[in-house]
Amino acid sequence: MPLDVKTLFLLTVDVEAMLGLLLLFAWVQNTGITALAWWGSAHLLRTLSIALYGMFGSVPELVSLDLSNALLFTSYAVGWSGARVFDDRRPRPGWVITGATVWVAACQIGQFAQATELRALLGSAIVAAFLWLTAFEFWRGRAERLLSRWPAVFILFAHGAIFLLRSPLSTLMPGNPGDPALASAWMTVISTEEVLATISIAFILLAMAKERTELHHKTAAMVDSLTGLANRRAFLDSAAQLTQTQTARDVPVAVFMIDLDRFKSVNDRFGHSIGDDVLRIFAESARANVRASDIVGRLGGEEFAVLLADACRDNAFKVAERIRASFAATAAMVGGHPVNATASIGVAIIQDPCQDIVALLSQADQALYRAKARGRNRVVVIGLDLLMDGGDDAAAQAVSTRALARPSRAA
């Protein structure tokens, strides 16, 4: 037996208001997820729209129907904007304002105002379009791998289809010959499904925000807050996996151990803010000179590391030289101070699948010690039975690899 229309109307208003307040409360608790504010506002706008629709007969039609529809479209457009904000894309408020204004203005045109079925069909199509646009935005951000995206995409697409079924096209569907009682039952079922879909998508949006927050916290724990590079733990974990994969395929990998020369004196002379700027400048130089498949990390203090996923001796040397030269040129003057910061880089290359990342880092550290001992601001590469030693003031040269004793490294 179909629900009473008044009961269904009150239920819809209460559900929309409750969901709007719930999403806004969640936004207050998680202020980093701005999209929750957009989604909460969308539900409250929908509440106002439905309330105005219920006032039909007691107020002028412009207020009760035309403005109600404009607010309804605006609410779904705000939801779409929230999906864009969720993935750090710009919202489209101009579209929302323009669309609502055009609708209210068009409803004042006599022929359009009298075409009730056309207005109903067009209104349903507009709402469905915004729901499908929202589903598309969530699908477009799938690279983030939030599991809750997929039920959101499905329910939003189904929700849009439900709105189209509520249009005058529903009277043309098989099994609905125009019997008022059957039509009433059909519309009650569709309306109930819409309420359930609205509740489902609201809780999925909350789940997405929660999952995004957890992912952010997990990522933040693996990222160096100053430079944005992988921290020691993240670098070692990622480098260990990549090294094992590449060496198993008989592909050589290279690790750079990097130390910023005389960094302590920079801090002492110019202050920690300039020292932090120097660290950030080096991080940018390193990122700019490696591929996306390579890994760059800050191990602590002024120590950095780089893993080249596929590196021959010459290529590793060239990449390290580019990083060294780029940093020396960029950090010559920092914050108006003649810092003249430089870097020493030790590089180790292996192709042995039995050698782990810790052993590779130890070899790279030996090469770094050699670079420091030979005057700093240079690159030394060891591995694959060759040693290459080059710097800003010395030509590259290859000699036989030999065991390098590793006393404490110079500052």
JOBEL-V809919 format. One record per residue. RES is the residue in one small letter. SS is DSSP state (hx for helix, st for strand, lp for the rest). NEAR is the number of other C-alpha atoms within 8 Angstrom. Layout:
# JOBEL-V809919
res->RES ss->SS near->NEAR
res->RES ss->SS near->NEAR
This chain:
# JOBEL-V809919
res->m ss->lp near->3
res->p ss->lp near->7
res->l ss->lp near->7
res->d ss->lp near->6
res->v ss->hx near->7
res->k ss->hx near->6
res->t ss->hx near->8
res->l ss->hx near->12
res->f ss->hx near->10
res->l ss->hx near->8
res->l ss->hx near->8
res->t ss->hx near->9
res->v ss->hx near->11
res->d ss->hx near->9
res->v ss->hx near->10
res->e ss->hx near->12
res->a ss->hx near->11
res->m ss->hx near->8
res->l ss->hx near->12
res->g ss->hx near->14
res->l ss->hx near->10
res->l ss->hx near->9
res->l ss->hx near->14
res->l ss->hx near->13
res->f ss->hx near->8
res->a ss->hx near->10
res->w ss->hx near->13
res->v ss->hx near->7
res->q ss->hx near->6
res->n ss->lp near->7
res->t ss->lp near->7
res->g ss->lp near->5
res->i ss->lp near->11
res->t ss->lp near->11
res->a ss->hx near->10
res->l ss->hx near->15
res->a ss->hx near->12
res->w ss->hx near->12
res->w ss->hx near->14
res->g ss->hx near->14
res->s ss->hx near->12
res->a ss->hx near->15
res->h ss->hx near->13
res->l ss->hx near->13
res->l ss->hx near->12
res->r ss->hx near->12
res->t ss->hx near->12
res->l ss->hx near->10
res->s ss->hx near->13
res->i ss->hx near->12
res->a ss->hx near->9
res->l ss->hx near->13
res->y ss->hx near->10
res->g ss->hx near->8
res->m ss->lp near->9
res->f ss->st near->11
res->g ss->lp near->7
res->s ss->lp near->5
res->v ss->st near->8
res->p ss->lp near->8
res->e ss->hx near->9
res->l ss->hx near->8
res->v ss->hx near->10
res->s ss->hx near->15
res->l ss->hx near->11
res->d ss->hx near->12
res->l ss->hx near->12
res->s ss->hx near->14
res->n ss->hx near->10
res->a ss->hx near->13
res->l ss->hx near->13
res->l ss->hx near->13
res->f ss->hx near->12
res->t ss->hx near->14
res->s ss->hx near->14
res->y ss->hx near->12
res->a ss->hx near->11
res->v ss->hx near->14
res->g ss->hx near->12
res->w ss->hx near->13
res->s ss->hx near->14
res->g ss->hx near->15
res->a ss->hx near->12
res->r ss->hx near->13
res->v ss->hx near->12
res->f ss->hx near->10
res->d ss->lp near->7
res->d ss->lp near->6
res->r ss->lp near->7
res->r ss->lp near->7
res->p ss->lp near->8
res->r ss->lp near->7
res->p ss->hx near->8
res->g ss->hx near->6
res->w ss->hx near->7
res->v ss->hx near->11
res->i ss->hx near->9
res->t ss->hx near->8
res->g ss->hx near->10
res->a ss->hx near->12
res->t ss->hx near->9
res->v ss->hx near->8
res->w ss->hx near->10
res->v ss->hx near->12
res->a ss->hx near->8
res->a ss->hx near->9
res->c ss->lp near->10
res->q ss->lp near->8
res->i ss->lp near->8
res->g ss->hx near->7
res->q ss->hx near->6
res->f ss->hx near->12
res->a ss->hx near->11
res->q ss->hx near->6
res->a ss->lp near->8
res->t ss->hx near->8
res->e ss->hx near->7
res->l ss->hx near->8
res->r ss->hx near->10
res->a ss->hx near->10
res->l ss->hx near->12
res->l ss->hx near->8
res->g ss->hx near->10
res->s ss->hx near->12
res->a ss->hx near->10
res->i ss->hx near->9
res->v ss->hx near->13
res->a ss->hx near->13
res->a ss->hx near->9
res->f ss->hx near->11
res->l ss->hx near->14
res->w ss->hx near->11
res->l ss->hx near->9
res->t ss->hx near->15
res->a ss->hx near->13
res->f ss->hx near->9
res->e ss->hx near->11
res->f ss->hx near->12
res->w ss->hx near->10
res->r ss->hx near->7
res->g ss->lp near->8
res->r ss->hx near->9
res->a ss->hx near->5
res->e ss->hx near->5
res->r ss->lp near->6
res->l ss->lp near->9
res->l ss->lp near->5
res->s ss->hx near->10
res->r ss->hx near->12
res->w ss->hx near->8
res->p ss->hx near->8
res->a ss->hx near->13
res->v ss->hx near->13
res->f ss->hx near->9
res->i ss->hx near->11
res->l ss->hx near->14
res->f ss->hx near->11
res->a ss->hx near->8
res->h ss->hx near->13
res->g ss->hx near->13
res->a ss->hx near->9
res->i ss->hx near->11
res->f ss->hx near->13
res->l ss->hx near->12
res->l ss->hx near->10
res->r ss->lp near->11
res->s ss->lp near->10
res->p ss->hx near->10
res->l ss->hx near->10
res->s ss->hx near->9
res->t ss->hx near->9
res->l ss->hx near->8
res->m ss->lp near->7
res->p ss->lp near->5
res->g ss->lp near->4
res->n ss->lp near->11
res->p ss->lp near->7
res->g ss->lp near->7
res->d ss->lp near->7
res->p ss->hx near->6
res->a ss->hx near->6
res->l ss->hx near->9
res->a ss->hx near->11
res->s ss->hx near->9
res->a ss->hx near->10
res->w ss->hx near->8
res->m ss->hx near->9
res->t ss->hx near->12
res->v ss->hx near->9
res->i ss->hx near->11
res->s ss->hx near->9
res->t ss->hx near->9
res->e ss->hx near->9
res->e ss->hx near->11
res->v ss->hx near->10
res->l ss->hx near->8
res->a ss->hx near->11
res->t ss->hx near->9
res->i ss->hx near->10
res->s ss->hx near->9
res->i ss->hx near->11
res->a ss->hx near->10
res->f ss->hx near->8
res->i ss->hx near->11
res->l ss->hx near->10
res->l ss->hx near->11
res->a ss->hx near->9
res->m ss->hx near->11
res->a ss->hx near->10
res->k ss->hx near->8
res->e ss->hx near->10
res->r ss->hx near->9
res->t ss->hx near->9
res->e ss->hx near->8
res->l ss->hx near->8
res->h ss->hx near->8
res->h ss->hx near->8
res->k ss->hx near->8
res->t ss->hx near->8
res->a ss->hx near->9
res->a ss->lp near->6
res->m ss->lp near->10
res->v ss->st near->11
res->d ss->lp near->11
res->s ss->lp near->7
res->l ss->lp near->6
res->t ss->lp near->9
res->g ss->lp near->7
res->l ss->lp near->11
res->a ss->st near->14
res->n ss->lp near->13
res->r ss->hx near->10
res->r ss->hx near->8
res->a ss->hx near->11
res->f ss->hx near->14
res->l ss->hx near->9
res->d ss->hx near->8
res->s ss->hx near->9
res->a ss->hx near->11
res->a ss->hx near->10
res->q ss->hx near->8
res->l ss->hx near->9
res->t ss->hx near->13
res->q ss->hx near->10
res->t ss->hx near->8
res->q ss->hx near->13
res->t ss->hx near->14
res->a ss->hx near->8
res->r ss->lp near->6
res->d ss->lp near->9
res->v ss->lp near->10
res->p ss->lp near->14
res->v ss->st near->16
res->a ss->st near->14
res->v ss->st near->14
res->f ss->st near->14
res->m ss->st near->15
res->i ss->st near->12
res->d ss->st near->11
res->l ss->st near->11
res->d ss->lp near->11
res->r ss->lp near->8
res->f ss->hx near->10
res->k ss->hx near->6
res->s ss->hx near->7
res->v ss->hx near->12
res->n ss->hx near->11
res->d ss->hx near->8
res->r ss->hx near->6
res->f ss->hx near->10
res->g ss->lp near->9
res->h ss->hx near->8
res->s ss->hx near->7
res->i ss->hx near->12
res->g ss->hx near->12
res->d ss->hx near->9
res->d ss->hx near->9
res->v ss->hx near->11
res->l ss->hx near->10
res->r ss->hx near->10
res->i ss->hx near->11
res->f ss->hx near->10
res->a ss->hx near->10
res->e ss->hx near->8
res->s ss->hx near->11
res->a ss->hx near->10
res->r ss->hx near->9
res->a ss->hx near->6
res->n ss->lp near->9
res->v ss->lp near->9
res->r ss->lp near->6
res->a ss->lp near->5
res->s ss->lp near->6
res->d ss->lp near->10
res->i ss->st near->13
res->v ss->st near->13
res->g ss->st near->13
res->r ss->st near->16
res->l ss->st near->10
res->g ss->st near->8
res->g ss->lp near->5
res->e ss->lp near->9
res->e ss->st near->11
res->f ss->st near->12
res->a ss->st near->12
res->v ss->st near->11
res->l ss->st near->12
res->l ss->st near->13
res->a ss->lp near->13
res->d ss->lp near->9
res->a ss->lp near->12
res->c ss->lp near->9
res->r ss->hx near->10
res->d ss->hx near->6
res->n ss->hx near->8
res->a ss->hx near->13
res->f ss->hx near->13
res->k ss->hx near->8
res->v ss->hx near->10
res->a ss->hx near->12
res->e ss->hx near->11
res->r ss->hx near->9
res->i ss->hx near->11
res->r ss->hx near->15
res->a ss->hx near->9
res->s ss->hx near->9
res->f ss->hx near->14
res->a ss->hx near->12
res->a ss->hx near->7
res->t ss->hx near->8
res->a ss->lp near->14
res->a ss->lp near->10
res->m ss->lp near->10
res->v ss->st near->11
res->g ss->lp near->5
res->g ss->lp near->5
res->h ss->st near->7
res->p ss->lp near->7
res->v ss->lp near->9
res->n ss->lp near->8
res->a ss->lp near->13
res->t ss->lp near->12
res->a ss->st near->14
res->s ss->st near->16
res->i ss->st near->17
res->g ss->st near->18
res->v ss->st near->20
res->a ss->st near->15
res->i ss->st near->16
res->i ss->st near->12
res->q ss->lp near->10
res->d ss->lp near->8
res->p ss->lp near->10
res->c ss->lp near->4
res->q ss->lp near->8
res->d ss->lp near->10
res->i ss->hx near->10
res->v ss->hx near->6
res->a ss->hx near->8
res->l ss->hx near->13
res->l ss->hx near->12
res->s ss->hx near->8
res->q ss->hx near->11
res->a ss->hx near->16
res->d ss->hx near->11
res->q ss->hx near->12
res->a ss->hx near->15
res->l ss->hx near->17
res->y ss->hx near->12
res->r ss->hx near->10
res->a ss->hx near->17
res->k ss->hx near->13
res->a ss->hx near->8
res->r ss->lp near->6
res->g ss->lp near->7
res->r ss->lp near->11
res->n ss->lp near->14
res->r ss->st near->16
res->v ss->st near->17
res->v ss->st near->16
res->v ss->st near->17
res->i ss->st near->15
res->g ss->st near->11
res->l ss->lp near->8
res->d ss->lp near->7
res->l ss->st near->11
res->l ss->st near->12
res->m ss->st near->12
res->d ss->st near->13
res->g ss->st near->12
res->g ss->st near->11
res->d ss->lp near->7
res->d ss->lp near->5
res->a ss->st near->6
res->a ss->st near->7
res->a ss->st near->8
res->q ss->st near->7
res->a ss->st near->8
res->v ss->st near->7
res->s ss->st near->7
res->t ss->lp near->9
res->r ss->lp near->4
res->a ss->lp near->4
res->l ss->lp near->5
res->a ss->lp near->5
res->r ss->lp near->7
res->p ss->lp near->4
res->s ss->lp near->4
res->r ss->lp near->7
res->a ss->lp near->6
res->a ss->lp near->4
